Amino acid sequence: MTGYARAAGAVSGASFACEVRSVNGRGLDIRLRLAPGFDALESDIRQLVGKMISRGSVTLNLSVEREGAGGDLLVNRQALATVLAAIDELSGRIPAAPPSLDGILGLKGVLEQRDRPMSSDAEEALAAAILDGVSQALVDLVLARRHEGSQIAAILRERLDEIETLVQRAEAHPARSRETILAKLRQQVADLSADITIPEERLAQEALLLATKADIREELDRLTAHIATARQLIASGGAVGRRLDFLAQEFNREANTLCSKSNAVELTAIGLDLKAAIDQLREQVQNIE
């Protein structure tokens, strides 16, 4: 399910902003982009996300602005030593003018801007405020996902109604009756040759055998049971996406069997319409938690 939420806050010496968004996913995939220096919060943030969301691809961005940011400019002596060693090694081997001081200091990594340090108490207060902000953003995200979920639930109910209507049409189709199969068998025998005479008892036996092979009673009963189960899951709410996904696979299995057993073009058409409705149901199921 998709959703977006944002939370911001501030403590003495710093402010922060947290953005969290989610898109559809088969499982729970958490991607964190934390401000430099806040990697220690990763485990706590992942636990917060896992408690509130069970399915979807979740991306959380955390940015932090400190008061007086960039106030201290320091020389990275290790990077500078590496640069000077490279200059000494290449000097005389490559015809070039000696590098200037501003050119060396302009190289990436030689000069670093560092924020002025905060007290340990201020750092702890900032970390606690960030976790509170993340929690609030996740609450808002869950609300957004629930709103979308209520809309998807209405679509799922429509698909289930469509599937139920098709099951009822298959249930009422006359091609399923032994009498219809017997009449069709008589006509086929008559079309072969008027001289062929088959005892009525033998025709009745063959009709019973064909009716048994074409019997879709079990498939229709299971489809009806699946419809009832799906409606109960949707009504119960919560994280039912995986269970509905499994149920959609069972729907599809029964529809395939119905088509393979079909003994009439009209019944096959109903089975194909049933498969199409089930595919639409399954596509929507992928969008819920």
SVG drawing of the C-alpha trace seen along z (x, -y; Angstrom):
<svg xmlns="http://www.w3.org/2000/svg" viewBox="-33 -29 95 81">
<polyline fill="none" stroke="black" stroke-width="0.4" points="0.0,0.0 1.2,-3.5 1.4,-6.4 3.4,-9.4 3.9,-11.3 6.3,-13.9 7.2,-15.0 9.6,-17.7 10.9,-18.9 13.6,-20.7 15.6,-20.8 18.0,-23.3 20.8,-23.4 19.3,-21.4 16.2,-20.7 15.2,-17.7 12.8,-16.5 11.6,-12.9 9.9,-11.8 8.5,-8.4 6.8,-6.8 5.7,-3.4 4.9,-1.6 3.6,1.9 5.7,4.8 5.3,8.6 7.1,8.4 8.5,5.7 11.5,3.9 12.9,1.0 15.3,-1.5 16.7,-4.2 18.6,-7.3 19.8,-8.8 21.7,-12.1 25.5,-11.6 26.2,-10.7 22.9,-9.1 23.5,-5.6 23.2,-4.5 19.4,-5.1 19.0,-2.7 18.1,0.3 15.5,-1.6 13.9,-3.0 13.7,0.4 12.0,1.8 9.5,-1.1 8.7,-0.5 8.4,3.3 5.9,2.8 3.6,0.7 3.9,2.0 4.1,5.6 4.1,5.4 5.4,2.9 8.6,1.1 9.2,-1.6 11.7,-4.5 12.5,-6.8 14.7,-9.9 16.1,-11.8 17.7,-15.2 19.2,-17.2 20.3,-20.8 22.4,-22.0 22.8,-25.5 26.1,-27.0 26.5,-24.2 29.7,-24.4 31.3,-26.6 34.5,-24.6 36.8,-24.1 39.4,-21.3 42.3,-19.9 42.1,-16.1 45.7,-15.4 45.6,-11.9 44.0,-12.9 46.6,-15.8 49.5,-13.4 48.2,-11.1 48.0,-14.0 51.5,-15.3 52.9,-11.8 51.4,-11.5 52.8,-14.9 56.3,-13.8 56.0,-10.6 54.9,-12.2 57.2,-15.2 59.7,-15.2 58.0,-12.3 55.2,-14.5 55.9,-17.9 53.6,-20.1 53.7,-23.2 53.9,-22.6 50.4,-22.6 49.4,-25.7 48.3,-25.6 44.7,-26.6 44.7,-23.9 45.7,-21.3 43.2,-22.5 40.5,-22.6 40.8,-18.8 37.8,-16.9 38.4,-15.5 41.4,-17.7 39.3,-20.3 36.3,-19.3 33.5,-21.3 32.3,-19.9 29.4,-21.0 30.2,-22.4 29.7,-19.5 26.7,-19.4 26.7,-18.3 25.9,-14.7 22.6,-15.7 21.7,-17.7 22.6,-14.8 20.4,-12.4 17.5,-14.9 17.9,-15.2 18.0,-11.4 14.8,-11.0 13.0,-13.8 13.9,-12.1 12.5,-8.8 9.3,-10.5 9.1,-12.3 9.6,-9.0 6.8,-7.4 4.5,-10.2 5.3,-10.0 4.7,-6.3 1.3,-6.8 0.3,-9.3 1.6,-6.9 -0.5,-4.1 -3.6,-6.3 -2.9,-7.2 -2.5,-3.5 -5.7,-2.7 -7.6,-5.3 -6.3,-3.8 -7.0,-0.3 -10.7,-1.2 -10.9,-2.2 -9.2,1.0 -11.5,3.0 -14.5,1.7 -12.9,2.7 -12.2,6.2 -15.8,6.6 -16.9,5.7 -14.6,8.3 -15.9,10.9 -19.5,10.0 -18.6,10.5 -16.9,13.9 -20.0,15.0 -22.3,14.1 -20.2,16.1 -20.2,19.1 -24.0,18.9 -24.2,18.8 -22.0,21.9 -24.2,23.6 -27.3,23.0 -25.9,23.9 -28.0,26.8 -24.9,28.5 -24.1,29.8 -27.2,32.1 -27.1,35.8 -30.2,35.3 -28.6,32.7 -25.5,34.9 -27.7,37.9 -29.7,35.9 -26.4,34.7 -25.0,38.2 -28.2,39.5 -27.8,36.7 -24.2,37.6 -25.0,41.2 -27.8,40.3 -25.5,38.0 -23.0,40.8 -25.4,43.3 -29.0,44.0 -28.2,47.7 -26.4,47.8 -28.6,48.8 -27.2,48.5 -29.3,49.8 -30.7,47.0 -29.1,48.6 -25.7,48.3 -26.4,44.7 -27.4,43.9 -24.2,45.5 -22.1,43.4 -24.0,40.3 -23.4,41.0 -19.7,41.5 -19.4,38.3 -21.4,36.4 -19.0,37.7 -16.0,36.5 -17.6,33.1 -18.9,32.7 -17.7,29.3 -19.7,29.6 -16.5,29.6 -15.0,26.7 -18.2,24.6 -18.4,25.5 -14.8,24.5 -15.2,21.3 -18.2,20.4 -16.3,21.2 -13.3,19.0 -15.7,16.1 -17.0,16.3 -13.5,16.5 -12.3,13.6 -15.2,11.4 -14.5,12.4 -10.9,11.4 -11.7,8.0 -14.2,7.3 -11.8,8.3 -9.2,5.7 -5.6,5.9 -2.7,7.3 -4.6,9.8 -2.7,9.2 -0.7,12.5 -3.8,14.6 -5.8,13.0 -2.9,13.5 -2.9,17.2 -6.7,17.3 -6.5,15.7 -4.2,18.6 -6.8,21.1 -9.5,19.2 -7.4,19.5 -6.8,23.2 -10.5,23.9 -11.2,21.8 -8.6,23.7 -10.1,27.0 -13.6,25.8 -12.4,24.9 -10.7,28.2 -13.8,30.1 -16.2,28.0 -18.3,29.8 -20.0,26.8 -18.7,23.7 -20.9,21.4 -19.5,23.0 -15.9,22.5 -16.7,18.9 -18.0,18.5 -14.7,20.1 -12.6,17.7 -14.6,14.7 -14.1,16.2 -10.3,16.3 -10.3,12.7 -12.2,11.5 -9.8,13.5 -6.8,12.0 -8.2,8.5 -8.8,9.5 -5.3,10.8 -3.8,7.6 -5.6,5.5 -4.6,7.9 -0.9,7.0 -1.7,3.5 -2.8,4.2 -0.8,5.0"/>
</svg>
